[in-house]
Amino acid sequence: MGSATVWLGGALAVACAVAAGLAVAYARARRRHRRALEERGWLLERERESAARTAVDAERARIARELHDIVSHNVSLMIVQASAAREVLATMPEEAAAALAAVEGAGRATMTELRHLLGVLAPPADGDDDGDAGGLTPQPSLSRLTPLIDRIAFAGLPVEVRISGEPRPLPSGVDVTAYRIIQEALTNALKHGAGGSAEVTIRYAERTLRIEVLNTGPSVLTGGARPQPGDGAGRGLLGLRQRVGVYVGDLDGRRRLGGGYRVRARIPVDPR
């Protein structure tokens, strides 16, 4: 009986020691788990902050490109029209008046597009987006290409537009990018290809959208061709390359051997 009591007492002591050890191990494990959760939460918060900063930087870059596109295109038109008006002011007042009206229209278009862009960043406190003269214009789109072509043609650069394939709705980012490619290429052609003409080709393929803008001008063989933005340093086409790169596409702009300039872009589009 005595030995049994001693054995039970020893077993009980061992069990208590084991239980105490397990309790200590459990407490340590809980502390480690809690520290791991806290560290994971800190890392997740850092990742969220980093993602937010990246998104802000990307949005700032997008806004800078939009502002460049809007201002450079419309101001270029205004310069060309103002120059034309000055040249014919004394001899052809009606043509001069038409050119000055185009300058006014380009200025109003610039302000409207800037209101649209800045309105996205800072909408009115009362929520009213239809406040002043004319409201906000829709986002640039290939469906709104005709007014751009008309403005360029009126400024002195005839433009022929060709569309192949079946036109279809495009993702908004691709649509805006395609419009800006054509706008930038035609604006450069207007500035550097006086007296020439331009051709715009839009090809809707099954999986891609292809844009090509050609303009005539002096041949590089004659030595009369001047470098244009996009020969490697132009901010406009460099920015567009970045845009196209977002969609894993490519853009190429270079002078043509026979004269003028060529801009080509390929933008992958998910099949509808």
Long-range contacts (C-beta under 8 A, 24 or more apart in sequence): 61-242, 63-117, 63-121, 64-239, 65-180, 65-239, 65-240, 65-242, 65-243, 66-117, 67-114, 67-117, 68-235, 68-236, 68-239, 69-180, 69-183, 69-184, 69-236, 69-239, 70-110, 70-113, 70-114, 70-117, 71-110, 71-114, 72-184, 72-187, 72-236, 73-183, 73-184, 73-187, 74-106, 74-107, 74-109, 74-110, 74-113, 75-106, 75-110, 76-187, 76-190, 76-191, 77-102, 77-103, 77-106, 77-151, 77-152, 77-155, 77-187, 77-190, 78-103, 78-106, 78-107, 80-155, 80-156, 80-190, 80-191, 81-106, 81-155, 84-155, 84-156, 102-151, 102-154, 102-155, 105-151, 106-151, 108-134, 109-137, 112-136, 112-137, 113-137, 139-172, 139-175, 139-176, 140-175, 140-176, 140-179, 140-180, 140-183, 141-175, 141-176, 141-179, 142-167, 142-170, 142-175, 142-178, 142-179, 142-202, 143-175, 144-179, 145-179, 145-182, 148-179, 148-182, 148-183, 148-186, 149-186, 149-200, 152-186, 152-187, 152-190, 152-198, 155-190, 156-190, 156-194, 156-195, 157-186, 157-189, 157-190, 157-193, 157-196, 157-197, 157-198, 157-215, 158-197, 158-198, 159-186, 159-197, 159-198, 159-199, 159-200, 160-197, 160-198, 160-199, 160-200, 161-199, 161-200, 161-201, 161-202, 162-199, 162-200, 162-201, 162-202, 163-201, 163-202, 163-203, 163-204, 164-201, 164-202, 164-203, 164-204, 165-203, 165-204, 165-205, 166-204, 167-202, 167-204, 168-204, 168-272, 169-272, 170-209, 170-269, 171-269, 171-270, 173-246, 173-247, 174-209, 174-247, 174-267, 174-269, 177-240, 177-243, 177-244, 177-247, 177-267, 178-202, 178-209, 178-211, 178-265, 178-267, 180-240, 180-243, 181-211, 181-213, 181-240, 181-244, 181-251, 181-263, 181-265, 182-211, 182-213, 184-236, 184-237, 184-240, 184-263, 185-213, 185-215, 185-237, 185-253, 185-261, 185-263, 186-213, 186-215, 187-236, 188-228, 188-229, 188-230, 188-234, 188-236, 188-237, 188-261, 189-213, 189-215, 189-217, 189-260, 189-261, 191-228, 192-217, 192-226, 192-228, 192-261, 193-217, 193-260, 193-261, 196-260, 206-271, 207-268, 207-269, 207-270, 207-271, 208-249, 208-266, 208-267, 208-268, 208-269, 209-266, 209-267, 209-269, 210-264, 210-265, 210-266, 210-267, 211-263, 211-264, 211-265, 211-267, 212-262, 212-263, 212-264, 212-265, 213-262, 213-263, 214-256, 214-260, 214-261, 214-262, 215-260, 215-261, 216-259, 216-260, 217-259, 217-260, 217-261, 218-259, 219-257, 219-258, 219-259, 220-255, 220-256, 220-257, 220-259, 221-257, 222-259, 225-255, 225-259, 227-255, 228-253, 228-255, 228-261, 230-254, 230-261, 230-263, 231-255, 237-263, 240-265
